[in-house]
Amino acid sequence: QPPPTLLYSKPRTPKNLPQPLAKMVLFKAPSSSISTAGGPKEVDHHEEVQMSA
């Protein structure tokens, strides 16, 4: 099973980003995905990614 982090961070963060930077982008992602996706589920998914990462 591939780590779920890759599935969520791939579209948002370039692969060459160091882990700390990638996490920062993940932290900012929920607020922007609220306006695009408009779903609280989106935020929950990102929170899970942050915890497992």
Buried (B, 14 or more C-beta within 10 A) or exposed (E): EEEEBEEBBEEBBEEEBEEEEBBEBBEEBBEEBEEEEEEEEBBEBBEEBBEEB
